[in-house]
Each structure stands twice: as structure tokens, then as C-alpha cells.
């Protein structure tokens, strides 16, 4: 009887063990169905962890160390997932991650339209594209080649392609203008400025253009020294958006500041005082002119730095300070000759490295040269014929070279 019970117990034990084995295999089969064979995600997905690959939760599941993927880069990634099982230990399943990019880039352009000139640089992609919104790296290109050197109107199309091959096309209308007419500079006139005074070279100057509403204007006054008397050249350069350029030049005469004390009353009174000493009754106008000439030459010390341009101020300096350059001497003589009623006019040398001024006088015999300056070689030019002055000037480095067309006939 005991033997029989033992056999029965063994049989039951075997049945239980077999059942457990069968159950274990069934459990394994269930567990082996834990991982999806394929998973699809959109590129740029913020989270893509192992739970996305499991059909049901499994705390021990994780990717193997050699399972690598990048959700920002479209493509197919072969992955492995491991987890732990009772009895059977660590299990591994293979899966495939498909990173897809199905969303086209969002693109904004910098401009709604383009107006340009045939001479301008062609717009670049960087000039046209403002922003690109996409999770992947994108390429940018023109849809086709465009000719920006010929006048016309057309649409420029920009094509933006992301890593998944999705394209976005954006177009902007373009107008190409042929402009060959340079801008016009208006209002440029010769300027006269006192030494040290502030000056606005662009005052009353404007630039107009047939296409460009805002052409540029540059002033080259680099050669002007507002602290030094003289005549300088100023250049005005205008340029429009098409690259057309025009240039106008003028002169800037820097004169010395007026002497406040040099009023007509003071200057004329001093001139009359001097004339009373050098003019005697019965003198002819020619003799009077010579007396003025001699007084200026002998009494005004030459100084190139003591010049002044205003007639009254120059005569004041010549008669009171007894110093000055050729301008001071010429204008002092001019005031005295005017007080005597002797016709005279200023004459100017054609300016080269330096300028020079003297007078023409007419005492009833026509115009003659009258230069109340002692020349460097000691020569005195009083009442000279024109031919004599030209001969002297040509022999002395053009000291009195002038433009005859600006003056009356000289004897």
C-alpha cells in the first residue's frame, strides 16, 4: 500500500513538473512578443525611449549599448532591446526604428519685392531668405538661373529642401532696371569764406536723379585750408544706386577776416591825410598816380602772411600798420586812386603755385599796368605797356601771366 502511494505521488510530481515546464514555455512565448518589430516616428520627436517599442510595460527593458539612433536625422535604425525574465534570464529582441521626415520646411523671405539695377550685384540666397523652420538641416537654392544684367520683370523662386527631401518654394517679384543716366548736381557756386570761419560745403547744394530718390553726395574739400588765404578747389561727387557718377568742381576763396575798425569814414580820412602830404597843386593824374605808387612801395613793408582781402580792411592795414602782401598794397593804392578820381581796376594773375594782384589805370590815355610792388629783382612796374609786361613776365617765371579775355584792351 505504501508502495502504491509512493508511485502515485511520483506521478503527481511528474505531472506538476511537466505542467510547470509547459507553462514556462507558454510564458516565454508571451514575453518574446513584447517588442514591436518596427516603430515609426517623425523627425524631431522630442522623446523616443524604449517604452515606445514595447507592447506592454516592462521595467527592465532597455536598449543595448550598440543601439544608436538620432531622431533629427531621417533613416532606418536597427536596434536591440534587452530585458530580464524569471527562470530564462536576460532576453534580447531586434526592432527597426524608422525616423521619417514628412513635414516641409517653413520659410520666410526678407523682402516682398525687389527693385534693382542692371549694374547692381545679383541678390544672393542669404539676401533673400530670412528664416527657415525645420528640424533637419536644409539646403537652399534658386529654382533656376536668373539674368540680373538685363532689364525686365520676373519672379525669383527659392527652393528649400530638408533632409527628408521635402521642398518648400517661395517666390518674390523682381524688377530689373537699366539706368545709365548719372545724377545731376545743382546749386554748386564759388564760395568766399573768411579765415577760420565754419563753412557748410553742402548748403544749397542738391542732387536729383531720374530713378534714385536718395543719391549720395560726397564733398572732397581735403585741399582746403580755411585758416590760410588762397583759392582752393572743391569737388562734389554724386552717385546713384545704379552706380552712375557725376562730378562738379568749384572754387573756395579763403579771405582774411575784416578789420572791425576799417570803416569808410576812418579809411577815407586816413587816405585823404596821406594824399594831402604827397599831392601838390598842378599835378596831372599821371603824376598823382605816380605819387600814390611811390608812397605804397616805400611805406608798406611786404609780408606774405599779412594779407587781407576786404578793400577797406586791406587799405586800413596798409595805411595804419604799414605792412601787407600784394593784395594790401594793391587795395591801398586802389582806395587812394579812387579818392583822386583816377580810373583803376584790379587784375589777377592766373593762379599756379601762387597768386598775384595788381592794378590797371587809365588817366585818359587808355589802360596801362600799375603794380605798386617792388619786384624781387628790384623792378618797378609803373604805367607799363602790355607788351612790356608780357616780356617781363615770360622772362621771370610767369609773374604776371593773366587772361586777356577778362579785361579791356591794354595799351
C-alpha positions as a Markdown table, in Angstrom:
| # | Residue | x | y | z |
|---|---|---|---|---|
| 1 | Unk | 0.0 | 0.0 | 0.0 |
| 2 | Unk | 2.8 | 2.4 | 0.9 |
| 3 | Unk | 4.5 | 1.5 | -2.3 |
| 4 | Unk | 1.4 | 2.3 | -4.3 |
| 5 | Unk | 1.1 | 5.7 | -2.6 |
| 6 | Unk | 4.7 | 6.5 | -3.4 |
| 7 | Unk | 4.1 | 5.7 | -7.1 |
| 8 | Unk | 1.0 | 8.0 | -7.1 |
| 9 | Unk | 3.0 | 10.8 | -5.5 |
| 10 | Unk | 5.8 | 10.4 | -8.1 |
| 11 | Unk | 3.3 | 10.5 | -10.9 |
| 12 | Unk | 1.7 | 13.6 | -9.5 |
| 13 | Unk | 5.1 | 15.3 | -9.1 |
| 14 | Unk | 5.9 | 14.5 | -12.7 |
| 15 | Unk | 2.6 | 15.9 | -13.8 |
| 16 | Unk | 3.3 | 19.1 | -11.9 |
| 17 | Unk | 6.8 | 19.5 | -13.2 |
| 18 | Unk | 5.6 | 18.9 | -16.8 |
| 19 | Unk | 2.9 | 21.5 | -16.2 |
| 20 | Unk | 5.4 | 23.9 | -15.0 |
| 21 | Unk | 7.6 | 23.3 | -18.0 |
| 22 | Unk | 4.7 | 23.8 | -20.3 |
| 23 | Unk | 3.6 | 26.9 | -18.5 |
| 24 | Unk | 7.2 | 28.3 | -18.7 |
| 25 | Unk | 7.3 | 27.8 | -22.4 |
| 26 | Unk | 4.0 | 29.5 | -22.8 |
| 27 | Unk | 5.2 | 32.4 | -20.6 |
| 28 | Unk | 8.4 | 32.7 | -22.7 |
| 29 | Unk | 6.3 | 32.8 | -25.9 |
| 30 | Unk | 4.3 | 35.6 | -24.4 |
| 31 | Unk | 7.4 | 37.5 | -23.3 |
| 32 | Unk | 9.0 | 37.1 | -26.7 |
| 33 | Unk | 6.1 | 39.0 | -28.2 |
| 34 | Unk | 7.0 | 42.1 | -26.0 |
| 35 | Unk | 8.8 | 44.2 | -28.7 |
| 36 | Unk | 7.3 | 45.7 | -31.8 |
| 37 | Unk | 9.2 | 44.7 | -34.9 |
| 38 | Unk | 9.0 | 48.3 | -36.4 |
| 39 | Unk | 8.4 | 51.7 | -35.0 |
| 40 | Unk | 7.8 | 54.9 | -37.0 |
| 41 | Unk | 8.5 | 58.4 | -35.6 |
| 42 | Unk | 8.5 | 61.9 | -37.1 |
| 43 | Unk | 11.9 | 63.5 | -37.3 |
| 44 | Unk | 12.4 | 65.9 | -34.4 |
| 45 | Unk | 10.3 | 64.0 | -31.9 |
| 46 | Unk | 11.2 | 65.3 | -28.5 |
| 47 | Unk | 11.1 | 61.8 | -26.8 |
| 48 | Unk | 11.8 | 58.4 | -28.2 |
| 49 | Unk | 12.6 | 56.0 | -25.4 |
| 50 | Unk | 12.4 | 52.2 | -25.0 |
| 51 | Unk | 8.7 | 52.3 | -23.9 |
| 52 | Unk | 7.7 | 53.4 | -27.5 |
| 53 | Unk | 8.9 | 49.9 | -28.6 |
| 54 | Unk | 7.1 | 47.8 | -26.0 |
| 55 | Unk | 3.6 | 46.3 | -26.4 |
| 56 | Unk | 3.2 | 46.4 | -22.6 |
| 57 | Unk | 5.3 | 47.8 | -19.7 |
| 58 | Unk | 8.5 | 46.1 | -18.8 |
| 59 | Unk | 10.6 | 47.9 | -16.1 |
| 60 | Unk | 13.8 | 46.0 | -17.0 |
| 61 | Unk | 13.7 | 46.8 | -20.8 |
| 62 | Unk | 16.4 | 48.9 | -22.2 |
| 63 | Unk | 18.4 | 49.4 | -25.5 |
| 64 | Unk | 21.6 | 47.6 | -25.9 |
| 65 | Unk | 24.8 | 49.6 | -25.8 |
| 66 | Unk | 25.3 | 49.2 | -29.6 |
| 67 | Unk | 21.8 | 50.5 | -30.4 |
| 68 | Unk | 22.3 | 54.0 | -31.7 |
| 69 | Unk | 19.9 | 56.4 | -33.4 |
| 70 | Unk | 19.2 | 60.2 | -34.0 |
| 71 | Unk | 15.6 | 61.4 | -34.2 |
| 72 | Unk | 16.9 | 64.5 | -36.0 |
| 73 | Unk | 18.3 | 62.5 | -38.9 |
| 74 | Unk | 15.8 | 60.6 | -41.1 |
| 75 | Unk | 16.7 | 57.0 | -41.7 |
| 76 | Unk | 16.2 | 53.3 | -40.7 |
| 77 | Unk | 18.0 | 52.2 | -37.5 |
| 78 | Unk | 18.4 | 48.6 | -36.4 |
| 79 | Unk | 18.1 | 48.4 | -32.7 |
| 80 | Unk | 18.1 | 45.7 | -29.9 |
| 81 | Unk | 16.1 | 45.7 | -26.7 |
| 82 | Unk | 17.0 | 43.6 | -23.6 |
| 83 | Unk | 15.0 | 42.8 | -20.6 |
| 84 | Unk | 15.2 | 40.2 | -17.7 |
| 85 | Unk | 12.9 | 37.1 | -17.3 |
| 86 | Unk | 12.5 | 34.8 | -14.3 |
| 87 | Unk | 13.9 | 31.3 | -15.0 |
| 88 | Unk | 15.0 | 32.3 | -18.5 |
| 89 | Unk | 17.2 | 35.2 | -17.6 |
| 90 | Unk | 18.1 | 38.1 | -19.9 |
| 91 | Unk | 16.2 | 38.2 | -23.2 |
| 92 | Unk | 17.0 | 40.2 | -26.4 |
| 93 | Unk | 14.8 | 41.2 | -29.3 |
| 94 | Unk | 15.5 | 43.1 | -32.5 |
| 95 | Unk | 13.5 | 46.0 | -33.9 |
| 96 | Unk | 13.7 | 48.7 | -36.5 |
| 97 | Unk | 13.2 | 52.5 | -35.9 |
| 98 | Unk | 12.1 | 54.4 | -38.9 |
| 99 | Unk | 12.8 | 58.2 | -38.5 |
| 100 | Unk | 10.6 | 59.9 | -41.1 |
| 101 | Unk | 10.5 | 63.5 | -42.2 |
| 102 | Unk | 7.2 | 64.3 | -43.8 |
| 103 | Unk | 6.9 | 68.0 | -42.9 |
| 104 | Unk | 8.2 | 70.5 | -45.3 |
| 105 | Unk | 10.3 | 73.5 | -44.1 |
| 106 | Unk | 8.6 | 76.8 | -43.2 |
| 107 | Unk | 10.3 | 79.6 | -45.0 |
| 108 | Unk | 10.1 | 83.4 | -44.8 |
| 109 | Unk | 11.8 | 85.8 | -47.2 |
| 110 | Unk | 13.4 | 89.1 | -46.3 |
| 111 | Unk | 11.5 | 91.1 | -48.9 |
| 112 | Unk | 8.1 | 91.3 | -50.6 |
| 113 | Unk | 9.6 | 92.6 | -53.8 |
| 114 | Unk | 12.9 | 93.5 | -55.3 |
| 115 | Unk | 13.8 | 96.6 | -57.4 |
| 116 | Unk | 17.3 | 96.6 | -58.7 |
| 117 | Unk | 19.6 | 97.9 | -61.4 |
| 118 | Unk | 21.4 | 96.0 | -64.1 |
| 119 | Unk | 24.7 | 97.3 | -62.7 |
| 120 | Unk | 24.0 | 96.1 | -59.2 |
| 121 | Unk | 25.2 | 92.8 | -57.7 |
| 122 | Unk | 22.9 | 89.9 | -58.1 |
| 123 | Unk | 20.9 | 89.1 | -54.9 |
| 124 | Unk | 22.2 | 86.1 | -53.0 |
| 125 | Unk | 20.2 | 83.4 | -51.2 |
| 126 | Unk | 21.4 | 85.0 | -47.9 |
| 127 | Unk | 20.0 | 88.3 | -49.1 |
| 128 | Unk | 16.6 | 86.7 | -49.8 |
| 129 | Unk | 16.0 | 84.1 | -47.1 |
| 130 | Unk | 15.1 | 85.4 | -43.7 |
| 131 | Unk | 14.2 | 82.3 | -41.6 |
| 132 | Unk | 13.9 | 78.6 | -42.1 |
| 133 | Unk | 11.9 | 76.5 | -39.6 |
| 134 | Unk | 12.7 | 72.7 | -39.8 |
| 135 | Unk | 14.1 | 70.1 | -37.5 |
| 136 | Unk | 16.7 | 68.9 | -40.0 |
| 137 | Unk | 19.4 | 70.6 | -41.9 |
| 138 | Unk | 18.2 | 72.2 | -45.1 |
| 139 | Unk | 19.7 | 73.2 | -48.5 |
| 140 | Unk | 18.8 | 76.4 | -50.3 |
| 141 | Unk | 19.0 | 77.0 | -54.0 |
| 142 | Unk | 17.4 | 79.1 | -56.8 |
| 143 | Unk | 14.8 | 77.2 | -58.8 |
| 144 | Unk | 16.8 | 78.2 | -62.0 |
| 145 | Unk | 19.4 | 80.7 | -63.1 |
| 146 | Unk | 18.2 | 84.3 | -63.4 |
| 147 | Unk | 19.8 | 87.0 | -65.5 |
| 148 | Unk | 20.0 | 90.2 | -63.5 |
| 149 | Unk | 22.0 | 92.1 | -66.1 |
| 150 | Unk | 19.1 | 92.7 | -68.4 |
| 151 | Unk | 16.1 | 95.0 | -67.9 |
| 152 | Unk | 12.9 | 93.1 | -67.2 |
| 153 | Unk | 10.4 | 91.7 | -64.6 |
| 154 | Unk | 10.2 | 88.2 | -63.4 |
| 155 | Unk | 9.7 | 86.1 | -60.2 |
| 156 | Unk | 12.7 | 84.8 | -58.3 |
| 157 | Unk | 11.9 | 81.4 | -56.8 |
| 158 | Unk | 13.9 | 80.0 | -53.9 |
| 159 | Unk | 13.7 | 76.2 | -53.1 |
| 160 | Unk | 14.4 | 75.0 | -49.6 |
| 161 | Unk | 14.9 | 71.2 | -49.2 |
| 162 | Unk | 15.1 | 69.4 | -45.9 |
| 163 | Unk | 16.9 | 66.2 | -45.1 |
| 164 | Unk | 13.8 | 64.2 | -45.8 |
| 165 | Unk | 13.5 | 65.5 | -49.3 |
| 166 | Unk | 10.6 | 67.8 | -48.5 |
| 167 | Unk | 10.6 | 71.0 | -50.6 |
| 168 | Unk | 9.2 | 74.5 | -49.9 |
| 169 | Unk | 9.2 | 77.0 | -52.8 |
| 170 | Unk | 8.9 | 80.8 | -52.1 |
| 171 | Unk | 8.8 | 83.4 | -54.8 |
| 172 | Unk | 9.4 | 87.2 | -54.8 |
| 173 | Unk | 8.7 | 89.5 | -57.8 |
| 174 | Unk | 11.8 | 91.2 | -59.2 |
| 175 | Unk | 12.1 | 94.3 | -61.4 |
| 176 | Unk | 15.5 | 94.9 | -63.0 |
| 177 | Unk | 16.0 | 98.5 | -64.2 |
| 178 | Unk | 18.6 | 99.7 | -66.7 |
| 179 | Unk | 19.8 | 103.2 | -65.6 |
| 180 | Unk | 22.7 | 104.8 | -67.4 |
| 181 | Unk | 22.0 | 108.5 | -66.5 |
| 182 | Unk | 24.2 | 110.0 | -63.8 |
| 183 | Unk | 22.6 | 112.2 | -61.1 |
| 184 | Unk | 22.6 | 115.9 | -61.5 |
| 185 | Unk | 24.3 | 118.2 | -59.0 |
| 186 | Unk | 22.6 | 121.6 | -58.6 |
| 187 | Unk | 23.5 | 124.7 | -56.7 |
| 188 | Unk | 27.3 | 124.5 | -56.7 |
| 189 | Unk | 28.7 | 128.0 | -56.8 |
| 190 | Unk | 32.1 | 129.6 | -56.0 |
| 191 | Unk | 32.5 | 130.2 | -52.3 |
| 192 | Unk | 34.1 | 133.0 | -50.4 |
| 193 | Unk | 35.0 | 132.3 | -46.7 |
| 194 | Unk | 36.8 | 134.3 | -44.1 |
| 195 | Unk | 39.7 | 132.7 | -42.4 |
| 196 | Unk | 38.8 | 130.4 | -39.6 |
| 197 | Unk | 35.0 | 130.6 | -40.3 |
| 198 | Unk | 32.9 | 127.5 | -40.2 |
| 199 | Unk | 31.6 | 126.5 | -43.6 |
| 200 | Unk | 28.9 | 124.2 | -44.9 |
| 201 | Unk | 30.0 | 123.0 | -48.3 |
| 202 | Unk | 26.7 | 121.3 | -49.0 |
| 203 | Unk | 24.5 | 124.3 | -48.2 |
| 204 | Unk | 22.1 | 125.0 | -51.1 |
| 205 | Unk | 23.5 | 122.0 | -53.0 |
| 206 | Unk | 21.1 | 119.2 | -54.0 |
| 207 | Unk | 21.3 | 116.1 | -56.2 |
| 208 | Unk | 18.5 | 114.8 | -58.3 |
| 209 | Unk | 18.3 | 111.5 | -60.2 |
| 210 | Unk | 15.7 | 110.0 | -62.6 |
| 211 | Unk | 15.4 | 106.8 | -60.6 |
| 212 | Unk | 17.1 | 107.1 | -57.3 |
| 213 | Unk | 15.3 | 109.3 | -54.7 |
| 214 | Unk | 18.3 | 109.4 | -52.4 |
| 215 | Unk | 21.6 | 109.6 | -54.4 |
| 216 | Unk | 24.7 | 110.1 | -52.4 |
| 217 | Unk | 26.8 | 113.3 | -52.3 |
| 218 | Unk | 30.4 | 113.5 | -51.2 |
| 219 | Unk | 32.4 | 116.6 | -51.0 |
| 220 | Unk | 36.2 | 116.4 | -51.4 |
| 221 | Unk | 37.5 | 119.5 | -49.6 |
| 222 | Unk | 40.7 | 117.9 | -48.5 |
| 223 | Unk | 42.8 | 120.5 | -50.2 |
| 224 | Unk | 41.1 | 123.5 | -48.4 |
| 225 | Unk | 42.8 | 125.2 | -45.5 |
| 226 | Unk | 40.3 | 127.5 | -44.0 |
| 227 | Unk | 43.0 | 129.2 | -41.9 |
| 228 | Unk | 45.1 | 130.2 | -44.9 |
| 229 | Unk | 44.2 | 132.8 | -47.5 |
| 230 | Unk | 44.1 | 131.4 | -51.0 |
| 231 | Unk | 41.9 | 129.9 | -53.7 |
| 232 | Unk | 41.2 | 126.2 | -53.4 |
| 233 | Unk | 39.3 | 123.6 | -55.5 |
| 234 | Unk | 36.4 | 121.6 | -54.0 |
| 235 | Unk | 34.9 | 118.6 | -55.8 |
| 236 | Unk | 31.3 | 117.4 | -55.4 |
| 237 | Unk | 30.8 | 113.7 | -56.3 |
| 238 | Unk | 27.2 | 112.3 | -56.7 |
| 239 | Unk | 26.4 | 108.7 | -57.1 |
| 240 | Unk | 23.1 | 106.9 | -57.6 |
| 241 | Unk | 22.0 | 103.4 | -56.7 |
| 242 | Unk | 22.8 | 102.2 | -60.2 |
| 243 | Unk | 26.4 | 103.2 | -59.8 |
| 244 | Unk | 26.3 | 106.2 | -62.2 |
| 245 | Unk | 28.5 | 109.0 | -61.0 |
| 246 | Unk | 28.8 | 112.7 | -61.7 |
| 247 | Unk | 31.3 | 115.3 | -60.6 |
| 248 | Unk | 31.3 | 119.1 | -60.3 |
| 249 | Unk | 34.1 | 121.4 | -59.1 |
| 250 | Unk | 34.1 | 124.9 | -57.8 |
| 251 | Unk | 36.5 | 127.3 | -56.1 |
| 252 | Unk | 36.7 | 128.3 | -52.5 |
| 253 | Unk | 38.4 | 131.6 | -51.8 |
| 254 | Unk | 39.6 | 132.0 | -48.2 |
| 255 | Unk | 39.9 | 135.6 | -47.4 |
| 256 | Unk | 41.1 | 137.3 | -44.3 |
| 257 | Unk | 38.6 | 138.5 | -41.7 |
| 258 | Unk | 37.6 | 142.1 | -41.9 |
| 259 | Unk | 39.1 | 144.6 | -39.5 |
| 260 | Unk | 36.2 | 146.0 | -37.5 |
| 261 | Unk | 37.8 | 149.4 | -37.2 |
| 262 | Unk | 38.1 | 149.7 | -41.0 |
| 263 | Unk | 35.0 | 151.8 | -41.7 |
| 264 | Unk | 34.7 | 154.0 | -44.7 |
| 265 | Unk | 34.9 | 157.1 | -42.5 |
| 266 | Unk | 38.2 | 156.0 | -40.9 |
| 267 | Unk | 39.9 | 154.7 | -44.1 |
| 268 | Unk | 38.9 | 157.5 | -46.3 |
| 269 | Unk | 40.0 | 160.1 | -43.7 |
| 270 | Unk | 43.4 | 158.4 | -43.5 |
| 271 | Unk | 43.7 | 158.3 | -47.3 |
| 272 | Unk | 42.9 | 161.9 | -47.6 |
| 273 | Unk | 45.5 | 162.7 | -44.9 |
| 274 | Unk | 48.3 | 160.9 | -46.8 |
| 275 | Unk | 47.2 | 162.3 | -50.1 |
| 276 | Unk | 47.4 | 165.8 | -48.7 |
| 277 | Unk | 51.1 | 165.2 | -48.0 |
| 278 | Unk | 52.0 | 163.7 | -51.4 |
| 279 | Unk | 49.8 | 165.5 | -53.9 |
| 280 | Unk | 50.7 | 169.1 | -54.9 |
| 281 | Unk | 48.6 | 171.5 | -56.9 |
| 282 | Unk | 49.0 | 171.4 | -60.6 |
| 283 | Unk | 49.9 | 167.6 | -60.8 |
| 284 | Unk | 48.5 | 165.7 | -63.7 |
| 285 | Unk | 46.6 | 162.5 | -63.0 |
| 286 | Unk | 49.6 | 160.5 | -64.2 |
| 287 | Unk | 51.8 | 162.4 | -61.7 |
| 288 | Unk | 49.3 | 161.8 | -58.9 |
| 289 | Unk | 49.2 | 158.1 | -59.8 |
| 290 | Unk | 53.0 | 158.0 | -59.5 |
| 291 | Unk | 52.9 | 159.7 | -56.1 |
| 292 | Unk | 50.5 | 157.1 | -54.8 |
| 293 | Unk | 52.6 | 154.4 | -56.4 |
| 294 | Unk | 55.8 | 155.6 | -54.7 |
| 295 | Unk | 54.1 | 156.0 | -51.3 |
| 296 | Unk | 52.8 | 152.4 | -51.3 |
| 297 | Unk | 56.1 | 150.9 | -52.5 |
| 298 | Unk | 58.2 | 152.8 | -49.9 |
| 299 | Unk | 55.9 | 152.8 | -46.9 |
| 300 | Unk | 54.3 | 149.3 | -46.8 |
| 301 | Unk | 56.6 | 146.5 | -45.9 |
| 302 | Unk | 55.9 | 143.4 | -47.8 |
| 303 | Unk | 54.8 | 140.3 | -45.8 |
| 304 | Unk | 53.2 | 137.4 | -47.5 |
| 305 | Unk | 51.4 | 136.4 | -44.2 |
| 306 | Unk | 49.9 | 139.8 | -43.6 |
| 307 | Unk | 47.5 | 139.8 | -46.4 |
| 308 | Unk | 43.8 | 140.7 | -46.3 |
| 309 | Unk | 41.2 | 140.8 | -49.0 |
| 310 | Unk | 38.5 | 143.2 | -48.0 |
| 311 | Unk | 39.2 | 146.6 | -49.6 |
| 312 | Unk | 38.7 | 148.8 | -46.6 |
| 313 | Unk | 40.4 | 146.3 | -44.2 |
| 314 | Unk | 43.4 | 146.0 | -46.6 |
| 315 | Unk | 43.7 | 149.7 | -47.0 |
| 316 | Unk | 43.4 | 150.2 | -43.2 |
| 317 | Unk | 46.3 | 147.7 | -42.7 |
| 318 | Unk | 48.4 | 149.3 | -45.4 |
| 319 | Unk | 48.0 | 152.9 | -44.2 |
| 320 | Unk | 47.9 | 152.3 | -40.4 |
| 321 | Unk | 50.0 | 149.2 | -39.9 |
| 322 | Unk | 52.3 | 149.8 | -42.9 |
| 323 | Unk | 52.6 | 146.0 | -43.6 |
| 324 | Unk | 51.0 | 143.6 | -46.1 |
| 325 | Unk | 51.2 | 141.5 | -49.2 |
| 326 | Unk | 50.5 | 142.4 | -52.8 |
| 327 | Unk | 46.7 | 142.5 | -52.1 |
| 328 | Unk | 47.2 | 145.0 | -49.3 |
| 329 | Unk | 49.4 | 147.2 | -51.5 |
| 330 | Unk | 47.1 | 146.9 | -54.5 |
| 331 | Unk | 43.9 | 147.8 | -52.5 |
| 332 | Unk | 45.7 | 150.6 | -50.6 |
| 333 | Unk | 46.6 | 152.1 | -53.9 |
| 334 | Unk | 43.1 | 151.5 | -55.2 |
| 335 | Unk | 41.5 | 153.4 | -52.3 |
| 336 | Unk | 43.9 | 156.4 | -52.8 |
| 337 | Unk | 43.3 | 156.4 | -56.6 |
| 338 | Unk | 39.6 | 156.4 | -56.1 |
| 339 | Unk | 39.8 | 159.3 | -53.7 |
| 340 | Unk | 41.7 | 161.2 | -56.5 |
| 341 | Unk | 39.2 | 160.2 | -59.2 |
| 342 | Unk | 41.6 | 158.1 | -61.2 |
| 343 | Unk | 40.1 | 155.2 | -63.1 |
| 344 | Unk | 41.5 | 151.8 | -62.0 |
| 345 | Unk | 40.6 | 148.1 | -61.9 |
| 346 | Unk | 42.0 | 145.0 | -60.2 |
| 347 | Unk | 43.8 | 142.5 | -62.4 |
| 348 | Unk | 44.7 | 139.0 | -61.3 |
| 349 | Unk | 47.4 | 136.6 | -62.3 |
| 350 | Unk | 46.4 | 133.1 | -63.5 |
| 351 | Unk | 47.0 | 131.2 | -60.3 |
| 352 | Unk | 49.7 | 128.5 | -60.4 |
| 353 | Unk | 51.8 | 127.9 | -57.3 |
| 354 | Unk | 50.9 | 131.3 | -56.0 |
| 355 | Unk | 48.6 | 134.2 | -56.9 |
| 356 | Unk | 49.3 | 137.9 | -57.5 |
| 357 | Unk | 47.2 | 141.0 | -57.8 |
| 358 | Unk | 47.9 | 144.4 | -59.3 |
| 359 | Unk | 46.0 | 147.3 | -61.0 |
| 360 | Unk | 45.2 | 148.8 | -64.4 |
| 361 | Unk | 44.9 | 152.6 | -64.5 |
| 362 | Unk | 43.5 | 154.9 | -67.1 |
| 363 | Unk | 44.4 | 158.6 | -66.9 |
| 364 | Unk | 42.9 | 159.4 | -70.3 |
| 365 | Unk | 45.4 | 157.6 | -72.5 |
| 366 | Unk | 43.9 | 154.0 | -72.2 |
| 367 | Unk | 44.7 | 151.2 | -69.8 |
| 368 | Unk | 48.2 | 150.6 | -68.5 |
| 369 | Unk | 49.7 | 148.2 | -66.0 |
| 370 | Unk | 50.3 | 149.6 | -62.5 |
| 371 | Unk | 51.8 | 147.2 | -59.9 |
| 372 | Unk | 52.8 | 149.0 | -56.6 |
| 373 | Unk | 55.0 | 146.2 | -55.5 |
| 374 | Unk | 58.8 | 146.2 | -55.7 |
| 375 | Unk | 59.6 | 143.1 | -57.7 |
| 376 | Unk | 62.2 | 140.5 | -56.5 |
| 377 | Unk | 64.8 | 141.8 | -58.9 |
| 378 | Unk | 64.1 | 145.5 | -57.9 |
| 379 | Unk | 62.0 | 146.3 | -61.0 |
| 380 | Unk | 59.1 | 148.8 | -60.6 |
| 381 | Unk | 56.1 | 148.2 | -62.9 |
| 382 | Unk | 54.5 | 151.6 | -63.3 |
| 383 | Unk | 52.5 | 152.6 | -66.4 |
| 384 | Unk | 53.7 | 149.7 | -68.5 |
| 385 | Unk | 52.5 | 148.7 | -71.9 |
| 386 | Unk | 51.1 | 145.3 | -72.2 |
| 387 | Unk | 53.9 | 144.0 | -74.5 |
| 388 | Unk | 56.5 | 145.1 | -71.9 |
| 389 | Unk | 54.7 | 143.3 | -69.1 |
| 390 | Unk | 54.4 | 140.1 | -71.1 |
| 391 | Unk | 58.1 | 140.2 | -71.9 |
| 392 | Unk | 59.0 | 140.7 | -68.3 |
| 393 | Unk | 56.6 | 138.0 | -67.1 |
| 394 | Unk | 57.8 | 135.4 | -69.6 |
| 395 | Unk | 61.4 | 136.1 | -68.5 |
| 396 | Unk | 60.6 | 135.8 | -64.8 |
| 397 | Unk | 58.6 | 132.5 | -64.5 |
| 398 | Unk | 55.2 | 134.0 | -65.5 |
| 399 | Unk | 55.0 | 136.5 | -62.6 |
| 400 | Unk | 52.2 | 138.4 | -64.4 |
| 401 | Unk | 50.5 | 135.8 | -66.6 |
| 402 | Unk | 46.9 | 136.8 | -66.9 |
| 403 | Unk | 43.8 | 136.1 | -69.0 |
| 404 | Unk | 43.4 | 139.0 | -71.5 |
| 405 | Unk | 39.8 | 138.0 | -72.3 |
| 406 | Unk | 38.7 | 139.1 | -68.9 |
| 407 | Unk | 40.0 | 142.7 | -69.2 |
| 408 | Unk | 39.7 | 145.7 | -71.7 |
| 409 | Unk | 42.3 | 146.3 | -74.2 |
| 410 | Unk | 45.6 | 147.3 | -72.6 |
| 411 | Unk | 48.0 | 149.7 | -74.3 |
